[in-house]
Amino acid sequence: MVLLSLGVLLLLAGMSPVFSEAAANNTFRPGEELRSYRRVRAHLRRLNKPAVKTIQSPDGDTIDCVLSHLQPAFDHPGLKGMRLLDPPERPKGHGADAATQNSFQLWRASGESCPGGTVPIRRTKEEDILRASSVKRFGRKLAVRSRHDSETGGHEHAVGYVVGDQYYGAKASLNVWAPKVTSPSEFSLSQVWVISGSFGTDLNTIEAGWQVSPQLYGDSSPRFFTYWTTDAYQATGCYNLLCSGFIQTNNMIAIGAAISPTSTYDGGQFDISLLVWKDPNHGNWWLELGSGELVGYWPSFLFSHLSEHASMVQFGGEIVNAQPQGLHTATQMGSGHYAREGFGRASYFRNLQVVDWDNSLIPVANLRVLADRPSCYDIQGGINSVWGNYFYYGGPGRNDDRCT
């Protein structure tokens, strides 16, 4: 009992801003906090599976090599007893992008990797959950309407998108930066969205890219991430492997781990290539990274509308604007510089493609570009023989010249 009490005290100390205020208002209830502590510990036990090997990353992450059939996905009632699927048929016209190496993450810096038959999973720590508003909300986006043509819930976008057809996947190369995020509750990301359903409560999305999210990860490093939802971020889906859903098949890539190197202003440029597509034989949505590395798949049964096809594909950047002190945030998108600055200074997406009904990769047609707040974050599209369809995007957020 002494040890448990000490654990509770340490937990409350870690959450001191909230609970100190509660104590000052005489609303501190030890019984409730004990139940909260137990919920956190139970959630950690569900997420952190037994490891056959553990690798320490230079940035402080712990990567657990977990037997593939024990990963969180297989806690889902619809997946119990299932086995990993064999690699699917790649889309026609798909060539591996040699620009991305499979050792692009910091945890691989020592040369160590997870053995065959396991998947690398970033260990969730107690403090990770405590940074979220609740155990239930940990690893999930806020339930907000997500439209390509409107700014909602403090989310602002600079995106290229296609709509009006049936899409079975998307591919692009994303420039990786480390944008400044000024508030722990904000994030900055660059990603591909595969979308279906209306923009109400039945919105289905599959998302993959890189993000800086101090609340989710506890630091300011850009990290490779995935996301999915089938009800507009309300009760289904999550980031990475923080719930049952996405099935990882790769033992060399850790979803949620930091990316290195990153691009620098007027310096070296680094990008990652992502391909999401629907397996024409089994209907599952697969994710491939870079030089032919299959990461894993989202089972088709997770979705309603996306069990058939997507009705929109979107590429670009997104930030959360918490309006600190009532002003627009200074959180950066992309490189933190406007699109007009071009290569080496502004962030880019290149080689934008979609997968058609015949499982063929084709260049996007009729790409539209949109920025919710062009004074803060903008976008400029183009096309050439080397990059195909591309765009530059991003910006600094609040600044004296344009965004106030």
C-alpha positions as CSV (number, residue, x, y, z in Angstrom):
1,M,0.0,0.0,0.0
2,V,2.9,2.3,0.7
3,L,4.3,1.8,-2.8
4,L,0.9,2.4,-4.4
5,S,0.5,5.6,-2.4
6,L,3.9,6.8,-3.5
7,G,3.0,6.0,-7.2
8,V,-0.1,8.1,-6.9
9,L,1.8,11.0,-5.3
10,L,4.3,10.9,-8.1
11,L,1.5,10.8,-10.7
12,L,-0.2,13.8,-9.2
13,A,3.1,15.6,-9.1
14,G,3.5,15.1,-12.8
15,M,0.1,16.6,-13.3
16,S,0.7,19.4,-10.9
17,P,-0.8,22.4,-12.9
18,V,-4.2,20.8,-13.0
19,F,-4.3,19.1,-9.6
20,S,-2.7,22.0,-7.6
21,E,-5.5,24.2,-8.8
22,A,-8.0,21.6,-7.9
23,A,-6.5,21.3,-4.4
24,A,-6.6,25.1,-4.0
25,N,-10.3,25.0,-4.8
26,N,-10.9,22.2,-2.3
27,T,-12.0,19.9,-5.1
28,F,-9.2,17.4,-4.8
29,R,-10.7,13.9,-4.6
30,P,-8.0,11.2,-3.9
31,G,-10.4,8.4,-4.9
32,E,-11.0,9.8,-8.4
33,E,-7.3,10.3,-8.9
34,L,-6.5,6.8,-7.8
35,R,-9.0,5.5,-10.4
36,S,-7.4,7.8,-13.0
37,Y,-4.0,6.4,-12.2
38,R,-5.3,2.9,-12.5
39,R,-6.8,3.7,-15.9
40,V,-3.4,5.1,-17.1
41,R,-1.6,2.0,-15.9
42,A,-4.2,-0.4,-17.5
43,H,-3.9,1.5,-20.8
44,L,-0.1,1.2,-20.8
45,R,-0.4,-2.5,-20.3
46,R,-2.7,-2.8,-23.3
47,L,-0.4,-0.8,-25.5
48,N,3.0,-2.0,-24.5
49,K,3.3,-5.6,-25.6
50,P,6.0,-8.0,-24.4
51,A,9.2,-7.4,-26.3
52,V,11.7,-10.0,-27.6
53,K,14.3,-7.2,-28.0
54,T,14.5,-3.5,-27.0
55,I,16.4,-0.8,-28.8
56,Q,17.2,2.6,-27.2
57,S,17.1,5.5,-29.7
58,P,19.5,8.5,-29.4
59,D,16.5,10.8,-28.9
60,G,15.2,8.9,-25.8
61,D,12.6,6.7,-27.5
62,T,12.4,3.1,-26.5
63,I,11.6,0.8,-29.4
64,D,10.2,-2.6,-28.5
65,C,10.5,-5.5,-31.0
66,V,7.1,-7.2,-30.6
67,L,6.1,-10.5,-32.1
68,S,3.9,-9.6,-35.1
69,H,0.9,-11.5,-34.0
70,L,0.9,-9.7,-30.6
71,Q,0.8,-6.2,-32.0
72,P,-2.1,-4.0,-30.8
73,A,-4.1,-4.5,-34.1
74,F,-4.8,-8.1,-33.1
75,D,-6.6,-7.0,-30.0
76,H,-9.5,-6.0,-32.3
77,P,-12.3,-8.6,-32.1
78,G,-12.5,-8.8,-35.9
79,L,-8.7,-9.6,-36.1
80,K,-8.3,-12.2,-33.3
81,G,-6.6,-15.3,-34.6
82,M,-5.9,-13.7,-38.0
83,R,-2.4,-14.0,-39.6
84,L,-0.4,-11.3,-41.5
85,L,-1.4,-11.2,-45.2
86,D,1.1,-11.7,-48.0
87,P,2.3,-8.7,-49.9
88,P,-0.3,-7.4,-52.4
89,E,-0.1,-6.6,-56.1
90,R,1.6,-3.2,-56.5
91,P,-0.2,-0.7,-58.8
92,K,0.9,-0.8,-62.4
93,G,3.4,1.9,-63.3
94,H,4.8,1.8,-59.8
95,G,8.6,2.1,-59.5
96,A,10.4,2.1,-56.1
97,D,11.6,5.6,-55.1
98,A,15.3,5.1,-54.3
99,A,15.5,8.6,-52.7
100,T,14.2,7.3,-49.3
101,Q,16.3,4.8,-47.4
102,N,14.8,2.5,-44.9
103,S,17.3,3.8,-42.2
104,F,15.8,7.2,-42.2
105,Q,14.8,7.1,-38.5
106,L,16.9,7.9,-35.5
107,W,16.4,4.6,-33.7
108,R,18.2,2.9,-36.6
109,A,21.3,5.1,-36.2
110,S,23.2,2.3,-34.3
111,G,22.6,-0.2,-37.1
112,E,20.3,-2.3,-34.9
113,S,16.9,-3.5,-36.1
114,C,14.2,-5.8,-35.0
115,P,14.5,-9.5,-35.9
116,G,12.2,-11.2,-38.5
117,G,8.8,-12.1,-37.2
118,T,8.6,-9.0,-35.0
119,V,7.5,-5.3,-35.6
120,P,9.2,-2.3,-34.0
121,I,6.8,-0.4,-31.7
122,R,7.6,2.9,-30.0
123,R,7.0,2.3,-26.3
124,T,4.3,4.5,-24.8
125,K,5.2,6.1,-21.5
126,E,3.1,7.3,-18.6
127,E,3.9,10.9,-19.3
128,D,2.7,10.5,-22.9
129,I,-0.8,9.6,-21.8
130,L,-0.8,12.3,-19.1
131,R,-0.2,15.0,-21.7
132,A,-3.5,14.1,-23.3
133,S,-6.8,15.5,-22.1
134,S,-7.9,12.0,-21.0
135,V,-7.0,8.3,-21.5
136,K,-9.9,8.0,-23.9
137,R,-8.6,10.9,-26.1
138,F,-4.9,9.8,-26.1
139,G,-3.7,9.1,-29.6
140,R,-6.7,10.6,-31.2
141,K,-7.4,13.8,-33.1
142,L,-10.1,16.1,-31.9
143,A,-13.6,15.4,-33.4
144,V,-13.9,18.3,-35.8
145,R,-15.4,18.6,-39.3
146,S,-12.6,18.2,-41.7
147,R,-13.3,19.9,-45.0
148,H,-10.9,20.6,-47.8
149,D,-12.5,24.0,-48.3
150,S,-13.0,25.4,-44.8
151,E,-11.0,26.2,-41.7
152,T,-12.6,24.4,-38.7
153,G,-11.8,23.9,-35.1
154,G,-8.6,25.9,-35.3
155,H,-7.2,23.5,-38.0
156,E,-5.7,25.4,-41.0
157,H,-4.6,23.8,-44.3
158,A,-2.6,24.5,-47.4
159,V,-3.4,21.6,-49.7
160,G,-3.7,20.3,-53.2
161,Y,-6.6,18.0,-53.9
162,V,-8.6,16.1,-56.5
163,V,-12.2,15.2,-56.3
164,G,-15.0,14.0,-58.5
165,D,-13.8,10.5,-59.4
166,Q,-13.3,7.1,-57.8
167,Y,-9.8,6.8,-56.3
168,Y,-8.1,3.6,-55.2
169,G,-4.9,5.2,-53.8
170,A,-2.4,8.0,-53.9
171,K,1.4,8.5,-54.1
172,A,3.6,11.5,-53.5
173,S,7.0,12.6,-52.2
174,L,6.9,14.9,-49.2
175,N,9.7,17.3,-48.3
176,V,10.6,16.8,-44.5
177,W,11.3,19.7,-42.2
178,A,11.2,20.4,-38.5
179,P,8.8,23.3,-38.2
180,K,8.5,25.2,-35.0
181,V,5.3,24.5,-33.0
182,T,4.7,27.2,-30.4
183,S,2.1,25.6,-28.1
184,P,2.0,22.0,-26.7
185,S,-1.6,21.6,-27.8
186,E,-0.8,22.5,-31.4
187,F,0.8,20.4,-34.2
188,S,2.2,20.9,-37.7
189,L,2.1,18.1,-40.2
190,S,2.4,17.2,-43.9
191,Q,0.5,14.3,-45.2
192,V,-1.6,12.4,-47.8
193,W,-5.3,12.0,-47.1
194,V,-7.4,9.3,-48.8
195,I,-11.0,10.3,-48.1
196,S,-14.5,9.0,-48.6
197,G,-18.0,9.7,-47.2
198,S,-19.7,13.0,-46.5
199,F,-18.0,15.7,-44.4
200,G,-20.4,14.9,-41.5
201,T,-20.2,12.1,-39.0
202,D,-19.5,9.4,-41.6
203,L,-16.2,10.7,-42.8
204,N,-13.7,8.0,-43.6
205,T,-10.0,8.9,-43.9
206,I,-6.6,7.2,-44.2
207,E,-3.7,9.5,-43.5
208,A,0.1,9.2,-43.6
209,G,3.0,11.6,-43.5
210,W,5.2,13.4,-41.0
211,Q,4.3,15.6,-38.0
212,V,5.6,17.6,-35.1
213,S,3.3,17.2,-32.1
214,P,4.7,18.0,-28.7
215,Q,1.6,16.8,-27.0
216,L,1.6,13.4,-28.6
217,Y,5.4,12.7,-28.6
218,G,6.8,15.1,-26.0
219,D,9.3,16.8,-28.2
220,S,9.7,18.9,-31.4
221,S,11.0,16.2,-33.8
222,P,9.3,15.4,-37.1
223,R,7.9,11.9,-36.9
224,F,6.6,9.4,-39.4
225,F,2.9,8.8,-38.6
226,T,-0.3,7.2,-39.8
227,Y,-4.0,7.9,-38.9
228,W,-7.4,6.5,-39.7
229,T,-11.0,7.1,-38.8
230,T,-14.4,6.0,-40.0
231,D,-16.6,8.5,-38.1
232,A,-15.0,11.9,-38.5
233,Y,-12.5,11.4,-35.6
234,Q,-15.3,10.9,-33.1
235,A,-14.8,7.4,-31.6
236,T,-12.9,5.3,-34.2
237,G,-9.3,5.4,-35.2
238,C,-6.0,6.7,-33.8
239,Y,-2.5,7.7,-34.6
240,N,0.0,5.0,-35.4
241,L,-0.5,1.8,-33.4
242,L,-2.2,3.4,-30.4
243,C,-5.4,1.5,-31.0
244,S,-6.4,-1.7,-32.7
245,G,-6.6,-1.2,-36.5
246,F,-3.5,-0.7,-38.6
247,I,-1.6,-4.0,-39.0
248,Q,2.2,-3.5,-39.3
249,T,4.2,-6.0,-41.4
250,N,7.6,-4.3,-41.5
251,N,10.4,-4.9,-39.0
252,M,12.6,-2.0,-40.1
253,I,10.3,1.0,-39.7
254,A,8.8,2.3,-36.4
255,I,5.6,4.3,-36.9
256,G,5.8,7.3,-34.6
257,A,9.6,7.4,-34.5
258,A,11.7,10.5,-35.3
259,I,12.9,11.1,-38.9
260,S,16.5,12.0,-39.6
261,P,17.9,13.8,-41.5
262,T,15.5,16.7,-42.2
263,S,15.8,19.5,-44.8
264,T,17.5,22.8,-44.0
265,Y,17.0,26.3,-45.4
266,D,19.3,26.9,-48.3
267,G,20.8,23.5,-47.6
268,G,20.2,19.8,-48.2
269,Q,16.7,18.7,-49.0
270,F,15.2,15.4,-47.9
271,D,11.9,13.9,-48.8
272,I,10.0,10.6,-48.2
273,S,7.8,8.9,-50.8
274,L,4.5,7.5,-49.6
275,L,2.1,5.2,-51.5
276,V,-1.4,4.2,-50.2
277,W,-3.5,1.9,-52.3
278,K,-6.3,-0.6,-52.1
279,D,-5.4,-4.2,-52.8
280,P,-7.7,-5.2,-55.7
281,N,-7.8,-8.8,-54.5
282,H,-8.5,-8.4,-50.8
283,G,-9.7,-4.8,-50.5
284,N,-7.3,-3.8,-47.7
285,W,-5.5,-0.4,-47.9
286,W,-1.7,-0.8,-47.9
287,L,1.0,1.7,-47.1
288,E,4.4,1.7,-48.7
289,L,7.3,3.9,-47.8
290,G,10.2,4.9,-50.0
291,S,12.2,2.2,-51.7
292,G,9.6,-0.5,-51.8
293,E,9.2,-0.9,-48.0
294,L,5.7,-2.2,-47.2
295,V,4.8,-0.8,-43.8
296,G,1.5,-2.6,-43.3
297,Y,-2.2,-2.3,-44.0
298,W,-5.6,-1.1,-42.8
299,P,-8.1,-3.9,-43.0
300,S,-11.1,-3.1,-45.3
301,F,-13.7,-4.0,-42.6
302,L,-12.6,-1.0,-40.5
303,F,-14.3,1.3,-42.9
304,S,-17.7,2.0,-44.3
305,H,-17.2,4.2,-47.4
306,L,-13.5,3.3,-47.9
307,S,-14.4,-0.3,-48.0
308,E,-15.2,0.5,-51.7
309,H,-13.1,3.4,-52.8
310,A,-12.1,7.0,-52.1
311,S,-14.0,10.0,-53.4
312,M,-11.2,12.6,-52.7
313,V,-7.4,12.6,-52.4
314,Q,-5.7,15.4,-50.6
315,F,-2.0,16.4,-50.2
316,G,-0.5,19.1,-48.1
317,G,0.1,20.7,-44.8
318,E,-2.1,21.3,-41.7
319,I,-1.6,23.1,-38.4
320,V,-3.6,23.7,-35.3
321,N,-4.1,27.3,-34.3
322,A,-4.9,27.6,-30.6
323,Q,-4.8,31.4,-30.8
324,P,-2.5,32.0,-27.9
325,Q,-3.3,35.4,-26.2
326,G,-6.1,35.8,-28.8
327,L,-3.6,36.1,-31.7
328,H,-2.9,33.8,-34.6
329,T,-0.3,31.2,-33.7
330,A,3.3,31.4,-34.8
331,T,3.4,27.7,-35.4
332,Q,5.1,27.1,-38.7
333,M,3.8,24.9,-41.6
334,G,6.3,23.1,-43.8
335,S,9.6,24.9,-43.7
336,G,8.1,28.0,-42.1
337,H,8.5,29.9,-45.4
338,Y,6.0,30.9,-48.0
339,A,5.6,29.0,-51.3
340,R,7.0,31.8,-53.4
341,E,10.5,31.2,-52.0
342,G,10.7,27.9,-54.0
343,F,13.2,25.1,-53.8
344,G,15.5,24.9,-50.8
345,R,13.5,27.3,-48.9
346,A,9.8,26.4,-49.1
347,S,8.5,22.9,-48.5
348,Y,7.2,20.9,-51.4
349,F,5.2,17.9,-52.6
350,R,6.2,16.3,-55.9
351,N,5.2,13.5,-58.2
352,L,1.5,13.6,-57.2
353,Q,-0.3,10.5,-58.5
354,V,-3.5,8.6,-57.9
355,V,-4.4,4.9,-58.3
356,D,-7.3,4.3,-60.8
357,W,-10.0,1.6,-61.0
358,D,-7.5,-0.6,-63.0
359,N,-4.9,-0.5,-60.2
360,S,-2.7,1.8,-62.3
361,L,-0.8,4.8,-61.0
362,I,-1.5,7.9,-63.1
363,P,-0.6,11.6,-62.7
364,V,-3.3,13.6,-60.9
365,A,-5.6,15.5,-63.2
366,N,-7.2,18.8,-62.4
367,L,-5.3,19.4,-59.2
368,R,-6.8,22.2,-57.2
369,V,-4.9,24.1,-54.6
370,L,-6.3,25.9,-51.6
371,A,-5.0,27.7,-48.5
372,D,-7.4,28.4,-45.7
373,R,-5.4,31.4,-44.5
374,P,-3.1,32.5,-47.4
375,S,-1.7,35.4,-45.4
376,C,-0.4,32.8,-42.9
377,Y,0.3,29.7,-45.0
378,D,0.0,29.6,-48.8
379,I,0.4,27.3,-51.7
380,Q,1.6,27.5,-55.4
381,G,1.2,24.5,-57.8
382,G,3.0,23.6,-61.0
383,I,4.0,20.8,-63.4
384,N,7.2,19.9,-65.1
385,S,8.9,16.9,-66.7
386,V,11.0,16.0,-63.7
387,W,8.6,16.5,-60.7
388,G,5.3,15.9,-62.6
389,N,2.5,17.6,-60.6
390,Y,4.0,19.4,-57.6
391,F,3.4,22.4,-55.3
392,Y,5.2,24.5,-52.8
393,Y,3.4,25.4,-49.6
394,G,3.7,26.6,-46.0
395,G,4.4,29.7,-44.0
396,P,5.5,31.1,-40.7
397,G,2.1,31.7,-39.1
398,R,1.9,35.0,-37.1
399,N,4.3,37.6,-38.4
400,D,4.4,41.4,-38.6
401,D,4.1,41.5,-42.4
402,R,1.0,39.4,-43.3
403,C,-0.4,37.1,-40.6
404,T,-1.7,38.8,-37.5
